[in-house]
Amino acid sequence: MNCQTLQKHTCICNFFVWLICFAGTVQSQSIPPLQWSKKNGGSGVDIPFAIKFTNDGGTISAGYTDSKDGEITFTEPREYWDLWVMKADACGNMQWQKSLGGSGYESARDIAQTADGGFIVLGETNSTDGDVIKGYGGTKDIWLIKLSANGAVQWQKRFGGTGLDIGNQIKIDNNGDYLIAASSTSNDGDIKGNHGSNGFTDGVFLKISATGTLLAGKCFGGSKNDELFAFEIINGKTFLAGYTNSTDGDIPPSQKNYDVWLLALDGGNNKIFSKIYGGTQNDVSFSMSKGADGSLTLAGYTTSKDGDVSGAKGSQDYWVINVDQSGKLNWQKVLGGTDAEFANVVVTDKDSSYIVGGISYSDDGDITGAKGEGDFFVVKLSAKGNIVWKKNYGGSGNDHLRSIILKPALQEYFFSGDSDSNDDDFNNSGGRGDADFALIKLKEPLLELKDSTVCSIAGFIPVTDTLKDACGYDSVIATYKPVLLKSPFELLRKRDTIFAGDTITLITLANGNITWKPNATLSCTACNNPVANPVTTTIYTAINTSPLGCSISDDFTLVVLDDAVVITPNAFTPNNDGLNDWFVPLGKVPDKYSMEIYNRFGEVVYKSSAINNRWDGTYKGALQPPGTYIYFIRYVDVMKKPKEQKGSLILIR
């Protein structure tokens, strides 16, 4: 083949240039293809609020259910919603599930895996029967449940007061304690210092020990409704995001209606600053993510068209803002159509971009390819807030995206929410009821270079193949590059010594199929690295054969010694000319080797405990003068008897 045959074949002349470009491929800016979708639940309504990766490569989802059949384990006295947790494997198949609750309302808002392999579930309950311990007067409390790795309840605790207490996000700190962003109308029990009254909420930040003991809790807000939904901890500072309706207390008096609220705390949970963002209507943040540059990106919705908001599309739009750690607004982005959209989650991707997801009811504006009544709406924004790609997922029914997790290094995206669709992206996904736990996985196949052993580079045509993962889905696009068949001992020394009775492993540098010429002293003849135990000096032959049928053989000489051998030169010339620059004995000893070299004043100028260590003619970094030096070599022979050699050497300069 030559460079004239470009129309039909990949040209070898350009192949190695292409390899350089291939190896430097960055993350794709196109929409990753949908790999699979799964649905789980019963005939009722099953809503997941959170999904997380697990240590075994699977996922854990948490939310609520009112189903009493299908995959839901139903126990009395359920009358309304129960908390539901579902563990799935890496392929999205359910491994186990757990429903917990009483006769009232229960739900899980978040979940995290603990150091022991179990899970901590952040839930809410207003029951006092069934699976639920008693709380504060039967009102809704924060419900913390510790599960084992297989879903067994290990302990549960309730936190709150006589009002309404809801946990929104949980994280585990370096000490194993649980940090919780919450909202509360209580001002008693575990909740102290609420700024509101008459049923208005404060944002609350709690710290709970790994065994469920309340360590600290503090309310933030004003006299009206203020909630905290998400938080990030950066360099000892805690940043919490939500919304505010107050104009007093911890809230700036310039708040206009409902504004996005960013609160910064120091390590003692003391307020550093409290900032608001928005216009004259409703502006809310549900999620926050730390950017690669240390900034904070918040996502929620807006109904404003003024103030910090520009580019409104409809009645309610996605609103994404980026601020620095002092709260300065860097950029904002409005996304949507003429109907309603709201973003539930934002995560940071490996290329410093942001993946924003939520729900869309529009079919115009930024929304193209609407599927049904409501869709998963996912947007990738650059680090500066520009649209990289966007797409709707779902079917003809209602599909609501609530959580996103991703594996950036593998270019895998998981979108979790609820769906009552059984077509389009959820066709054959296993739907059962009014709304099911729904999970979509996108996967951009990785680009990999793999060696293809060849007998000759000439005429090689690069081959590309798509490799599947353990679940049977396309995972890697592999391109095979030509690598010449190697000699078995290429780049390795081809001679070694052992003492009679010893063994040695013969290591080959193989890129094909290694076989050995039969020899009774080899442990195997169809393996890469056999063990040899010769009794006399032996030459071993290894053959490396490529899949194409060509082969290369190589010899390895193994010298068998009956006893120690030490051969000592009598002169050396350390002048850095590459010839005889070192003084080193030649040979092999069984054990306890040592060498000392003395100058004419009886001073030790060099010591060594290994026979292959070399003297370069210096002492304490200084060149030693030419002349005669005395050496003493000691070792133990194969009979465990001490031996000694003494002699002189001449240093010549």
C-alpha positions in Angstrom: 0.0 0.0 0.0 1.2 3.6 -0.6 -0.2 7.1 -0.2 -1.9 6.8 -3.6 -4.6 4.5 -2.3 -6.3 7.0 0.0 -9.9 6.5 -1.4 -10.1 2.9 -0.4 -7.9 2.3 2.6 -6.5 4.2 5.6 -3.1 5.3 4.6 -0.2 4.0 6.7 1.7 7.2 5.9 -0.9 9.1 7.9 -1.7 6.4 10.5 0.9 7.4 13.1 -0.1 11.1 12.8 -3.7 9.9 13.4 -2.6 8.0 16.5 -1.3 11.1 18.1 -4.6 12.9 17.5 -6.5 9.8 18.7 -4.5 9.6 22.0 -5.2 13.2 22.7 -9.0 13.0 22.1 -10.9 15.1 24.7 -14.3 14.4 26.1 -17.0 14.4 23.4 -19.0 17.6 23.0 -21.8 15.7 21.4 -24.7 14.1 23.3 -23.7 10.7 24.6 -25.9 7.9 23.3 -28.6 6.4 25.5 -27.2 3.0 26.7 -30.2 1.7 28.7 -33.3 2.6 30.7 -34.9 0.8 33.6 -38.0 1.2 35.7 -39.0 -0.3 39.1 -42.0 -0.1 41.3 -45.6 -1.2 41.7 -49.0 -0.2 40.4 -49.1 3.0 42.4 -46.8 6.1 42.6 -43.1 5.5 43.2 -40.9 8.6 43.3 -37.1 8.6 43.7 -35.6 11.8 45.1 -32.0 10.7 45.2 -29.6 8.2 43.6 -25.9 7.5 44.5 -23.2 5.2 43.3 -22.3 2.3 45.6 -18.9 0.8 46.3 -19.7 -2.3 44.2 -20.3 -0.3 41.0 -24.1 -0.3 41.4 -26.5 2.4 42.5 -28.8 3.1 45.5 -32.0 5.1 45.1 -34.3 6.5 47.7 -37.7 8.1 47.7 -41.3 7.1 48.5 -44.0 4.6 47.3 -47.7 4.1 47.7 -47.6 0.9 45.8 -48.6 -2.4 47.5 -47.5 -4.8 44.8 -45.0 -5.3 42.1 -41.5 -5.0 43.4 -42.7 -3.2 46.6 -42.7 -5.2 49.9 -45.9 -4.1 51.6 -46.5 -4.2 55.3 -49.3 -2.9 57.5 -50.3 -0.3 58.6 -49.5 1.7 55.4 -52.2 4.1 54.4 -50.3 6.7 52.5 -46.7 6.9 51.4 -43.8 4.8 52.7 -40.1 5.4 52.4 -38.6 3.2 49.7 -34.9 2.3 49.1 -33.8 0.3 46.1 -30.3 -1.2 45.4 -29.4 -2.0 41.8 -26.3 -3.5 40.2 -24.1 -1.9 37.6 -26.5 -2.9 34.9 -29.5 -1.3 36.6 -31.1 -4.6 37.8 -32.7 -4.5 41.2 -30.8 -6.5 43.9 -32.9 -5.6 46.9 -35.5 -3.1 48.1 -36.8 -1.9 51.4 -40.0 -0.1 52.3 -40.4 1.5 55.8 -43.2 3.5 57.3 -46.3 3.7 59.4 -49.9 4.9 58.9 -48.8 8.4 58.0 -46.5 9.9 55.4 -42.9 8.8 54.9 -40.3 9.6 52.3 -36.6 9.6 51.7 -34.9 12.8 50.5 -31.3 11.7 50.3 -29.0 8.7 50.9 -25.3 8.1 51.3 -23.1 5.0 51.6 -21.3 4.7 55.0 -17.7 3.5 55.6 -19.0 0.0 56.7 -20.7 -0.5 53.3 -24.1 0.2 54.7 -26.3 3.3 54.0 -27.6 6.3 55.9 -31.0 7.4 54.7 -32.3 10.9 55.2 -36.1 10.7 55.4 -39.1 12.3 56.9 -42.1 10.9 58.8 -45.2 11.9 60.7 -46.1 8.3 61.8 -45.7 6.9 65.3 -46.5 3.3 64.5 -45.4 0.6 62.1 -41.7 0.8 61.4 -41.4 4.3 62.9 -40.3 5.3 66.4 -42.2 8.0 68.2 -41.3 11.7 67.6 -42.6 15.1 68.6 -46.4 14.9 68.9 -47.0 13.1 65.6 -45.8 16.0 63.5 -43.4 15.5 60.5 -39.8 15.0 61.7 -36.5 14.4 60.1 -36.1 10.6 60.1 -32.5 9.2 60.0 -32.2 5.5 59.3 -29.0 3.4 59.2 -29.2 0.4 56.9 -26.7 -2.5 56.6 -25.2 -3.3 53.2 -28.1 -5.6 52.4 -30.8 -3.2 53.6 -31.5 -4.4 57.2 -32.4 -1.6 59.6 -29.6 -1.1 62.2 -31.0 1.9 63.9 -33.3 4.9 63.4 -33.6 8.4 65.0 -36.0 11.3 64.7 -35.0 15.0 64.9 -37.2 18.0 65.0 -39.8 19.7 67.1 -43.6 20.1 67.2 -43.6 21.8 63.8 -42.7 20.6 60.3 -39.1 19.4 60.0 -37.7 18.2 56.6 -34.2 17.1 55.8 -33.1 17.9 52.2 -29.5 16.8 51.7 -27.0 14.7 53.7 -23.3 14.3 53.5 -20.7 12.4 55.5 -17.7 14.3 56.8 -14.2 13.0 57.3 -15.0 12.0 60.9 -17.9 9.9 59.7 -20.5 12.4 61.1 -23.6 13.3 59.2 -24.2 16.9 57.9 -27.7 17.8 57.0 -29.3 20.8 55.2 -32.9 21.0 56.3 -36.0 23.2 56.7 -38.1 23.6 59.9 -41.1 25.5 61.3 -40.2 24.2 64.8 -38.7 26.2 67.7 -38.5 23.5 70.3 -37.2 20.0 70.7 -34.0 19.7 68.6 -34.6 23.0 66.8 -33.7 26.2 68.6 -33.5 29.8 67.5 -36.1 29.7 64.6 -36.5 33.2 63.2 -40.0 32.6 61.9 -43.4 32.2 63.5 -46.9 31.2 62.5 -45.7 28.2 60.5 -42.9 29.9 58.5 -39.7 27.9 57.9 -36.1 28.6 58.7 -33.1 26.9 57.0 -31.4 24.5 59.4 -27.9 23.0 59.4 -27.4 19.9 61.6 -24.5 17.8 62.6 -25.2 14.3 63.8 -22.7 11.6 65.0 -22.2 8.3 63.2 -24.3 6.7 65.9 -27.2 9.1 65.6 -26.5 11.6 68.4 -27.3 15.3 67.6 -24.0 17.2 67.9 -24.9 20.6 66.7 -27.8 22.4 65.0 -28.5 26.0 64.0 -31.3 27.9 62.4 -30.8 30.6 59.7 -33.3 32.9 58.1 -35.8 35.6 58.8 -39.5 36.0 59.9 -40.9 34.4 56.7 -40.2 31.3 54.7 -36.6 30.4 54.2 -35.3 26.9 53.1 -31.9 25.3 52.6 -31.7 22.5 50.0 -28.1 21.9 49.2 -24.6 22.6 50.5 -20.9 22.3 49.6 -17.9 22.4 52.0 -14.8 24.1 50.6 -11.6 24.7 52.6 -13.5 24.6 55.9 -16.3 26.9 54.8 -19.8 25.7 54.3 -21.9 27.1 51.5 -25.7 26.5 51.6 -28.2 27.2 48.9 -32.0 27.5 48.8 -34.5 30.3 48.7 -35.8 33.1 51.0 -38.9 35.2 51.4 -37.7 37.2 54.3 -36.2 40.7 54.5 -34.8 40.5 58.1 -32.8 38.3 60.4 -30.0 36.6 58.3 -31.6 37.8 55.0 -30.5 41.1 53.2 -33.4 43.6 53.4 -33.2 44.0 49.6 -35.0 40.7 49.1 -37.9 41.3 46.7 -40.3 38.3 46.7 -38.8 34.8 46.7 -35.0 35.0 45.9 -32.2 32.5 45.5 -30.3 32.4 48.8 -26.6 31.6 49.3 -25.4 31.4 52.9 -21.7 31.0 53.8 -20.6 29.7 57.3 -17.2 29.3 58.9 -16.0 26.2 60.7 -18.0 27.1 63.8 -21.3 27.6 61.8 -21.1 31.3 62.2 -22.4 33.4 59.3 -19.7 34.8 56.9 -22.2 36.3 54.5 -25.8 35.9 53.2 -26.5 36.8 49.6 -29.6 36.8 47.5 -30.1 36.7 43.7 -33.1 37.1 41.5 -35.8 39.6 40.3 -39.2 40.8 41.5 -40.9 37.4 41.1 -40.0 33.9 42.4 -36.4 32.6 42.2 -35.4 29.3 43.8 -32.3 27.2 44.0 -32.6 23.4 44.6 -29.1 22.3 43.9 -25.5 23.5 44.0 -22.2 22.1 42.7 -18.6 23.2 43.2 -16.9 24.1 39.9 -13.4 23.0 38.8 -12.3 26.6 39.3 -13.7 26.7 42.9 -16.8 28.7 42.0 -20.3 27.6 42.9 -23.1 26.9 40.4 -26.7 26.9 41.6 -29.7 25.6 39.7 -33.4 26.0 40.2 -36.1 28.1 38.5 -37.2 31.6 38.0 -40.4 33.4 37.1 -38.7 36.8 37.1 -37.7 38.9 34.0 -35.7 41.6 35.8 -33.0 42.2 38.4 -30.3 39.5 38.1 -32.5 37.5 35.6 -32.2 38.1 31.9 -33.4 36.1 28.9 -36.7 34.8 30.3 -38.4 32.3 28.0 -41.8 31.6 29.5 -43.9 31.3 32.6 -41.2 29.5 34.6 -37.7 28.7 33.4 -34.5 26.9 34.5 -32.3 29.4 36.2 -28.6 28.6 36.6 -26.2 31.1 38.2 -22.5 30.9 38.9 -20.9 32.8 41.8 -17.4 33.0 43.3 -16.7 32.1 46.9 -17.4 35.7 48.0 -20.8 35.5 46.5 -20.1 37.7 43.5 -22.3 36.8 40.5 -20.2 35.7 37.6 -22.9 34.6 35.1 -26.5 33.5 34.8 -28.4 31.4 32.3 -32.1 31.1 31.7 -33.4 28.0 29.8 -36.9 26.9 28.8 -39.9 27.5 26.6 -43.3 29.2 27.0 -44.5 26.7 29.5 -42.9 25.6 32.8 -39.4 24.3 33.5 -37.6 23.8 36.7 -34.1 22.4 37.4 -33.7 20.0 40.2 -30.0 19.2 40.0 -26.6 20.5 38.7 -23.3 18.5 38.7 -19.8 19.3 37.5 -18.4 17.3 34.6 -14.7 16.5 34.1 -14.2 19.1 31.4 -15.2 21.9 33.9 -18.7 22.0 32.3 -22.0 21.6 34.2 -24.8 19.0 33.6 -28.2 20.6 34.6 -31.3 18.5 34.8 -34.9 18.8 35.7 -38.4 18.9 34.2 -39.8 20.5 31.1 -43.4 21.0 30.0 -42.6 23.2 26.9 -42.2 22.3 23.3 -40.6 25.5 22.0 -37.8 28.0 22.9 -34.8 26.0 24.1 -36.9 22.8 24.1 -36.5 20.8 20.9 -37.8 17.2 20.5 -40.3 17.2 23.4 -41.5 13.7 24.1 -44.8 14.0 26.1 -46.6 15.8 28.9 -43.4 16.3 30.9 -39.8 15.3 30.1 -36.4 14.9 31.6 -34.7 18.0 30.3 -30.9 17.8 30.4 -28.5 20.6 29.4 -24.7 20.7 29.3 -23.3 24.2 29.9 -19.7 25.2 29.5 -17.7 26.6 32.4 -18.9 30.1 31.2 -22.6 29.1 31.0 -22.9 28.5 27.2 -25.0 25.7 25.9 -22.9 22.7 24.7 -25.8 20.3 24.2 -29.3 19.8 25.4 -31.9 17.0 25.0 -35.3 15.8 26.3 -35.7 12.2 27.5 -38.9 10.3 28.3 -42.0 9.1 26.5 -45.6 10.2 25.9 -46.5 10.5 29.6 -45.0 12.4 32.5 -41.3 12.0 33.1 -39.7 14.0 35.9 -35.9 14.1 36.4 -34.9 14.6 40.0 -31.2 13.5 40.4 -28.1 13.1 38.3 -24.9 11.2 39.0 -22.0 10.7 36.7 -18.7 8.9 36.3 -16.6 11.5 34.3 -13.6 9.2 33.7 -15.8 6.6 32.0 -18.1 9.2 30.4 -21.2 7.7 32.0 -24.3 9.8 33.0 -27.2 8.4 35.1 -30.5 10.3 35.1 -32.9 9.3 37.9 -36.5 10.3 38.3 -40.0 9.1 38.0 -41.9 8.1 34.8 -45.4 6.9 33.8 -44.3 6.5 30.2 -43.9 3.1 28.6 -42.7 4.2 25.2 -39.9 6.0 23.4 -36.9 6.2 25.9 -38.8 4.0 28.3 -39.9 1.4 25.8 -39.5 -2.1 27.3 -38.1 -0.6 30.5 -40.4 -2.5 32.8 -43.0 0.1 33.8 -45.7 -1.0 36.2 -47.8 1.8 37.5 -48.8 5.5 37.7 -45.2 6.5 38.2 -42.1 4.3 38.7 -38.5 4.8 39.8 -36.9 5.5 36.4 -33.2 5.4 35.5 -31.5 6.3 32.2 -27.9 5.7 31.5 -26.0 7.5 28.8 -22.6 6.3 27.8 -20.0 7.8 25.5 -17.9 4.9 24.4 -14.3 5.3 25.4 -11.6 5.6 22.7 -8.7 3.2 23.3 -5.7 2.2 21.4 -4.8 -1.5 21.6 -1.7 -3.3 20.2 -2.0 -5.6 17.3 1.0 -7.8 16.9 2.2 -8.0 13.3 5.0 -9.6 11.5 5.6 -6.4 9.4 4.2 -2.9 9.5 4.2 -2.7 5.8 0.6 -3.1 4.4 -1.0 -2.9 7.9 -4.6 -1.5 7.7 -5.8 -0.1 11.1 -8.9 -2.0 12.5 -11.6 -0.5 14.7 -13.9 -2.6 16.9 -16.6 -1.9 19.4 -16.2 -3.7 22.7 -19.1 -4.4 25.1 -19.2 -4.1 28.9 -20.2 -6.8 31.4 -23.9 -5.8 30.8 -23.6 -6.4 27.1 -23.7 -2.8 26.0 -21.2 -0.9 23.8 -18.5 0.5 26.0 -15.2 1.0 24.2 -14.3 1.8 20.6 -10.9 0.1 20.2 -8.5 0.9 17.4 -5.7 -1.5 17.0 -2.2 -0.2 16.2 0.5 -2.3 14.7 3.3 -3.5 17.0 6.1 -5.6 15.5 6.6 -9.1 17.0 9.3 -8.9 19.6 12.2 -11.3 20.4 11.3 -13.0 23.7 14.3 -11.6 25.5 14.4 -8.2 23.7 15.6 -5.4 26.1 16.5 -8.1 28.7 19.8 -9.7 29.5 20.2 -13.1 28.0 22.5 -14.7 30.6 22.3 -15.3 34.3 23.9 -17.5 37.0 22.5 -19.6 39.8 24.0 -22.0 42.3 23.4 -25.7 42.0 20.1 -26.6 43.6 18.6 -23.1 43.2 15.7 -22.2 40.8 15.0 -19.1 38.7 12.0 -17.7 36.9 12.8 -17.0 33.2 11.0 -13.7 32.4 10.1 -13.0 28.7 9.1 -9.8 27.0 6.2 -11.2 25.2 3.7 -9.6 22.8 2.5 -12.8 21.2 2.2 -16.5 22.2 5.3 -17.7 24.1 6.4 -21.4 23.9 9.6 -23.0 24.9 11.7 -25.7 23.3 11.1 -28.8 25.5 13.5 -29.2 28.4 13.0 -31.4 31.5 14.2 -28.7 33.8 11.4 -26.2 32.9 8.2 -26.1 34.9 6.2 -25.6 31.7 6.8 -25.1 27.9 3.6 -23.2 27.0 3.9 -20.2 29.4 5.5 -16.8 29.5 7.6 -17.2 32.7 8.5 -20.8 33.5 10.7 -21.8 36.5 14.0 -23.4 35.6 16.0 -25.8 37.9 19.0 -27.0 35.9 21.8 -28.9 37.5 24.4 -27.9 34.9 24.8 -24.8 32.6 21.8 -24.9 30.2 20.7 -22.9 27.1 16.9 -22.4 27.0 15.1 -21.4 23.8 11.8 -19.4 23.8 9.7 -18.8 20.7 7.3 -15.9 20.4 4.5 -16.5 17.8 2.1 -13.9 16.5 -1.6 -14.6 15.6 -0.5 -14.2 12.0 1.7 -17.2 12.3 5.2 -15.6 12.2 7.6 -16.3 15.0 10.9 -15.3 16.5 13.1 -17.4 18.8 15.7 -16.4 21.3 18.2 -18.1 23.6 18.8 -17.6 27.3 22.0 -19.1 28.9 21.7 -20.1 32.6 25.1 -20.8 34.2 25.1 -23.2 37.1 27.8 -22.6 39.7 29.0 -25.3 42.2 30.4 -22.6 44.5 31.0 -18.9 44.8 33.0 -17.2 42.1 34.7 -13.8 42.7 37.0 -12.4 40.1 38.7 -9.2 41.0 40.4 -6.8 38.5 43.7 -5.2 39.5 43.3 -1.7 38.1 40.7 0.8 36.8 40.7 4.3 35.2 37.8 6.4 36.6 38.1 9.2 34.0 34.5 9.0 32.7 35.5 7.9 29.2 33.1 4.9 29.4 35.9 2.4 29.6 37.0 0.8 32.9 35.5 3.7 35.0 34.6 1.5 38.0 36.2 -1.0 40.3 33.8 -3.9 40.8 34.4 -7.6 41.5 32.8 -10.1 39.0 31.0 -13.2 40.0 28.3 -14.5 42.4 28.3 -15.4 46.1 25.6 -17.1 48.1 25.5 -14.8 51.2 27.0 -12.2 53.5 29.1 -10.4 51.0 31.1 -7.4 52.0 34.0 -5.4 50.6 36.3 -2.7 52.1 38.9 -0.7 50.2 41.7 1.1 52.1 44.1 3.8 51.0 47.8 3.8 51.8 47.1 5.5 55.2 44.9 2.6 56.3 41.7 4.7 55.9 38.5 3.0 54.6 37.5 4.9 51.4 34.8 2.6 50.2 32.4 -0.1 51.7 30.0 -2.4 49.9 27.5 -5.1 50.9 26.6 -6.3 47.4 28.9 -7.8 44.8 27.5 -5.6 42.0 28.1 -2.3 43.8 30.9 -0.3 42.1 33.5 2.1 43.4 33.9 5.3 41.3 37.3 6.3 42.8 35.9 9.0 45.2 35.7 9.3 48.9 33.2 11.7 50.6 32.7 13.2 47.1 36.4 13.9 46.6 38.5 12.4 43.8 41.1 10.0 45.3 44.6 10.2 44.1 46.2 7.6 41.7 48.1 4.8 43.4 47.7 1.5 45.1 44.8 0.5 47.3 44.1 -2.6 49.3 40.7 -4.5 49.3 39.2 -7.1 51.6 36.3 -9.2 50.3 34.4 -11.5 52.7 31.5 -13.9 52.0 30.0 -17.2 52.8 30.2 -20.1 50.4 27.6 -22.7 49.5 28.7 -24.8 52.5 28.1 -21.9 54.8 31.8 -21.5 55.4 33.3 -17.9 55.6 35.7 -17.0 52.9 38.1 -14.0 52.5 40.0 -12.5 49.6 42.6 -9.9 49.9 44.5 -8.0 47.3 45.7 -4.8 45.8 44.3 -2.6 43.0 45.8 0.4 41.1 43.8 3.5 40.6 45.0 5.2 37.4 44.2 8.7 36.3 
